[in-house]
Amino acid sequence: MDKVSAFGKSIGSSFTPFATRTTQYVKEQLGQAEDRTQLPPDYIELEKRVDALKQVHQKMLQVTTQYSNESYDYTNIRENITDLGRSVSEKIQLLSTATSAAEAQAALTAPPVAKPQPKTFAHAVARASLASSQLLQQQHSGAGEDPLATALEKYALASEQVGEARLTQDAQIQARFLAGWNTTLNTNLMFSTRARRSVENSRLLLDAAKTRAKGGMFKLPGKADQQHHEEAETSEDAKVEIEQAEDEFVGQTEEAVGVMKNVLDTPEPLRNLADLIAAQLEFHKKAYEILSELAPVVDNLQVDQEASYRKSREGTS
């Protein structure tokens, strides 16, 4: 009989922490738990802010990870490996030494020395412009060069430079923004999630201890005095268990507060965003400089062609 009494006394403590938490969680979900320890309002506010920060990182990374995809601004399945041969500047150098149409065509389709041309929109424009320039040059029979062919060749070189600037921008964004925001999402925010989970686990254990304390002893008939003594011991044990669980809950809560504040206060995400903007600014500035240098050259070609056109029309009138 003593063994049965001992079993009744220790039945609550025989559960593993996992089983205890699970049982308490199920009771709460089924609405069978009488009380639930409430978290401090400041703690709940921190949780909301951390959740918002996590969503921000997920939303931004969902879009900006495209900077890791070289062809994010251009998808043309009709281009083949021949189109993606040497760079425009390399092709122009080869074309400058070509002495026949066959050699010119060979220069346009020359295989890459190291790797194929990048699949960006600017590089694609460069390839199309150079190929178009050569088509006009091959059919040009007049004196000098075809002005449109000349302009297209210059535009091809400029477009390639813009494409290279875009690749530089992408590399900077990958290193200075994507890497940082992924670290925050997968490391810092993950630490806060673990800390919050520890708080929830300690709360479940605390409420389970309170529930067991309210539940009373397993009673045996004819043993009132003995059971009264055992109930007193159990009540004292339950009090100690609750105090220990409360200390653990408070300690875990304080630790989680520190972790969440650290995640929210770190300047790293804003610094990474500033780096993203700086990389974009540098790219657009570089593109502006390249096109600003090209524009007056093409304008002059256009003005000269118009003057030549008007002169030829006057001669026939």
Phi, psi and omega in degrees: 000325178300325180294322178295319178297318179297323178295317179296328180287323187256007185300325180289324184276356182280346179287144172286157178305321181296314180296321179297313178298317182297315180298316180295320180297316180296318178301317180295319180294328180271359180075023183260356180274130182288314183232154175221122181297127183271140177280151180299145179304321179297324179293316180298321178297319177297319179300317180297318180293320178294319178298319178296318179296321178297316179297322178299314180297318180294317181294313182294316181292329179302327180266311188287347175297346176299337178294348176270355180254108186307321186263030184295338181253010181200121175228106180226100183287351181280345176285137179247184183296332177293319179296330183264036181284228184289165180294161180300317181296323177293319180295320179296322178296318177293322180294329182294340180255358180288138181246000180210167179298324180295318179292324178295318178295321179295324179294323181291329184254013182299135180294155181293148178284315183248292181220159180298163177301144177298148181263063173253162180296319181296319177294323179294319176299319179298315180297316180295321181295318180293317179298320179294319178301317181292325177299317179291319181297320182294330181262002182278125183244355182278181178286147179073199182256154175289122184299323179291321177297319179296316180296319180295323178294318178293323178294325178298314179297317180295318180297322178296320178296321177297318178298319178294323177295324178294321177295322176296317176302313183299319180297319179294320180293320178298318184280324190257339180246301184300316181298317181293315182289327175293323177295316178299316182291315188268349180240293184298310180292330177293322176299318180294324177297318178295319180296318179293325177294323178295322177298314180296319179296317180292327176294317179298318179294321178296313181292328176294320178296319178296320179295318179295322180295325179282340186286337178083183184269159169282115190265142177242136181292146176078007182233042187300311182297315181297316182291328177297319178295318180293324178296322178296318178295317180296320179298319178293318177298319180295322179297315179297317180298318180295317179298318178295318179294322178295317179300318179295318180297314179296317180296316179295323179294315179297320179294318180295322177299316179297318180295315182293320178297322179296319178295319183285329185271343183298134181279000187301312180302319180291322177297318178297321178295320177298322178293323177298312180296320180297320179295318178295318180298316180298320179296310182294326176295316179296317179298320178298316181297317181296313182287329178294326177286327181283320189307311181294330178296313179292322177300317179296319177299319181292319179296316179298320180294320179295320179296318179295322180294315180296323180294321180289327179289326178292326181289338181262355182270000000 
